[in-house]
Amino acid sequence: MNILVLGGADSPEREVSLRSAKAVASAARQAGFEVTEADPAEGLAAILDRLPKNTVVLPILHGKNGEDGVLQAELEKRDLAYLGSDSQVSAACFDKWQTLERLRGEGVNVPEGVRVNKNNYKDQPLAQKPHALKIIHGGSSIGTIIVRDSKKVDQKQIDELFELENDAVLEELVEGIEVTVPILDQVALPPIEVRPPEGGEFDYENKYNGASAELCPPPSLDEEQIKNAQRLAEQIHKIMKCRHLSRVDTIMRPDGSFTALEINTMPGLTDQSLYPKAAAVSGIPMPELVKRFINMAIRDH
């Protein structure tokens, strides 16, 4: 059996994807698999055309053309076994507005939010309060701005955000403890408490520079709160019809209730990423984790 690990592609999250793919390929080799690595940016069709029939594809791709359903549709067209949610689910989860609406419709506690563009953003009542502004399609905190004081909005940041995409989600800023819950094969792994550096946010830079504390198990949560976070993540994974793996980002408010922020269908898998850390705490080292990824892809093909 040949394992193809795809990493890179052409989204703004290319560098994180390359690092994730390298970690997955290394773990797959440690688990005893024959591994080929490729970058879709070099031409996806040419890569897929030369694959043996029994290849299992691990698309360790983040962002546009990686986890938005486009690549998944191509793999489905070629009847290839692959890791992760199918093309329709990937597209739905990649759309932050669609996800927010669907979860709200299912009774999940989500932030108050509206869809905005550059012209109407500042006119919204929510924009006068502490808020988050996120492009509709994106991850790794790219295209996300946290505004704590609406009188001190950085216009340059706003302009740059709307250059990435015409529309964005404007959400109330939910204060509390950031808790992320990875899901493996429908079951929640141990949650991780994320503490940004003093005076900072859990933004793109602080996700990957080692400045944020990522604590697993989460010291600020009691046993019941941990179970509640896991139940919520499993519920969201199921509502969105995800497959194999995901990571659900939440905030635990001061009253102990949880608000769901978003779901990621292909979480980061670098040596600094949250997903492998939670797996390791639950007794699943990276080679075993990747072996499970491969077995799930084969099972559900």
N, C-alpha and C positions, 0 to 999 in steps of 0.2 A: 504494500500500500504506500502510495506517495502522498506526502502532506505538502500542500502549497500554502505558504504564509505570505499574504499580501500586506505590504506596508508602504506608507508614503502617500501616494496620490497627489492631488493638486489643491487641496483645501488649505485654509489658514492654519489647520491643525496638523499639517504635514510632519513637522519635526517630532511632535509627540507620538504620532502614528509610527514613524520610523523607529523610535525608541521602544515603543510597545511591541512592535513586530519582531524586533531583534531579541527582546526578552522571551517572547513566545517561541520563536524558532530555536533558541538555545535550549529552552526547557523541553521542547518536543524531541530534540536530539538526545538530551539526557534521559528521556523516557524511552529511547530506543527506536524512534521513527526515522525514516528517510525523509529529509526535508529539503524543499526547494523554496528559495525566497525570491520575490519579484515585486516590482514597483509599478502599479497601474499607470503612473505618469508616463511610463515608457511605451504604453500601448497595450490596453487590456485585451483586445481581441487577439493580438499576436501571442500573448501569454497563454490565454485560454485555449487557443487553437492547437497548441502542441502538448496539451495535457493528456496523460493516459486516462482511460475511462474510470479507473478505481481511485482517482485522486480525491482527497478530502481538502476542501478549501477553508482556511482560517483567514477571513477578511478582517485583519486587525487595523481597520481604517476608521479614522475619526473625521466627522465633518462632511461637507458637501461631496457628493459622488462616492462617498465611502459608507456612511451609515444612514443615508437618506432614502434607501430603497432602489436607487439606480443600479448600483453594482449587483445587489441581490436579485433584481429582475433578470439581469444578464446571466447570473449563475443558474437561476431557475429555467431560463430558456434552454440552457445547455444540459439540464438535468444533472447538475453536480451537487454532491453532498457538501453542505457548508455550515459553519457555525453561525448562530445568531438568529434573530427574528427574520421573518419573511419580508418580502419587498413592501407589501402594503402596511404591515405593522411598523416597519422601519421608517417609512415615510410619515406615518401618523405621529410616531413618537418624536421624530426630528422636528416636527412643527410645534413649537412651544404653545402657540395659541390654540391649536386643535387639541393638544393634550390637556391644557387648562380647562377648556370647555367640556371635554369628555369627562374628566375627573369631577368637575363641578356638577355635571349632570348625574353622576353616579353617587352624589352625596359625600364625596371626599372633601375634606377641609383644605381649600387652596387659597392663595392670596386674592384679594380683590384686584381686578385687573381690567384693562381695556386695550384694544388694538389701536395703535397710533402711527402717524407718519411725521415727517419733519415739520410739516406745516401746522398740524393741530396738536402736537405734543404739549406745548407750553400752555395751551388753553384748557387742558384737562384739570378738574379739581384734584385728582390724585397727584398731579405734578407740583402742586403747591405744598405737599406734605413730603416727609421722607419716603423715598421710593427707589425702585430698581427699574432700569430700562434695559431691555434685552432684545437683540435682533431675533426674528421669528425662528430662523434656522441657524444653529451654531452650538458649539460646545467648548469645553475647557475654559469657560469664562471669557472667551473671545466675543467681542460685541456686547459686553455687559458693563453697565455703569451703575454704581451705587451712589445715590444722592441723599445725603443726610440733611443738608440745608438747601432748600430750593432757591434761596437768594444767592447761593454761591455755585451755581451751575457753570461748569466749564464748557463754554460754547464750542470750543475746538473739539473737545471729546464728543459732544453731541453730533457735530458735523461729520466727524470721522465714523461714528457709529452708523449714521444714515447713508454714508458712502458704501458701507458693506451691504446694506439691504434697505429697501424703501420703507418697509413696515417694521414695527417693533411692538413688543408687549410692555406696557407700562403697568407696574404692579406696586401695591403698597409694600413698604419695607417691613417685613416681619422680623421683629427682634426676638432674640432668644439664643438657644444653643444649636449650632449647626450639627446635624446628625445625618450621616449617609449610610444607607443599608444596601449592601450588595446581595444579589439573588443568584443562586446557582441551581439550575434545574428546578425552578418553582419554589425553592426553599431559601429563606433568608439566612445569610451568614451573620456573624457577629457585627453589630453596628459600630461605626467609627465616629467619635466626636472630633470635630475639626475646630481648632482654635487658631485664628489668624494671629499674626504678630501684633504686639501692642500698638494700637492706633492704626492698624491696617485692615484690609479686607482680604477675603479668600479669593483673590483675583488670579489672572493667568500667571503673573510673576510669582506670587506667593504660593501657588499650587506646586510649582516645580523648583523653587530655589531652596527648599528645606526650611524656610522661615516659619511655616505654620506647624503647629503641633497636631499630630493625628493620633488619637488615643483609642486603642482598642484592647479590651472592652472600654466603653465610655465611662469615665469616673463620675460624671455629673448625673448619670441616670441610675435609678434603682432597678431592681430586677423586673418589676412590673412595667416600668417605662421602656426598658429594653425590649420586652415582649411586645408592648404596644407598637413600638417603632418597627419591629419585624413583621407584625401582623399587617400594618399599614402598607409596608413595602410589598409584601406578598399579594395583598389585595390590588394594589396599583399595577403590578406586573401582570396579574390575571385580567384586570379590566382592559388593559391595553393589548392583551393577547400576545405578550412577549414570549420568546422561546429561548431556552438555554441559559442566558445570563442577562442581567441588567444591573443598574445601580440607581437607587431612588434617593434623591436629596430632599431632606426635610429640615424644618426648624422646630425645636421643642420650645414652646412659649413658656413664660414664667409660671403659668398655671398647670404645666405638665402636659398640655394637649399638643398634638403634632399638626403642623401644616406642611402639606406636600408642595415642593417647589418644582421639580421636574424629574423625568426619568431618562436615563442614558442607556441605549441598547448595545453599545460597544464601549464599555468603560475603559479608561486608561489601564494598561497592563505593563507599564514600565516598572523598574525596581523601586520607584518612589510612589507608585500609584496606590490608591486606597483599596482597590479590589483584591490584589494579591496579598496585601497586608491582612485583610479580614480572613481570607482563605487560610493563610498561615496560622493565624490565631486559632482557627477551628481545626487545625491539624492536617491541612492540605497544602503541602509544599508545591512550588510552581510546576515541577515536572508532572506531579500527580494531577494538578489542576488542568494542565493542558491535555493530559491523557483523557480526562473526563470530557473536556471540550470535544475532542476527536470522537469519542464514543457516542456522545449525544448527537453530533452531526450525522454519524452513520445510522444511528437508531432511528432518527426522525426523517431520513431521506426517503 
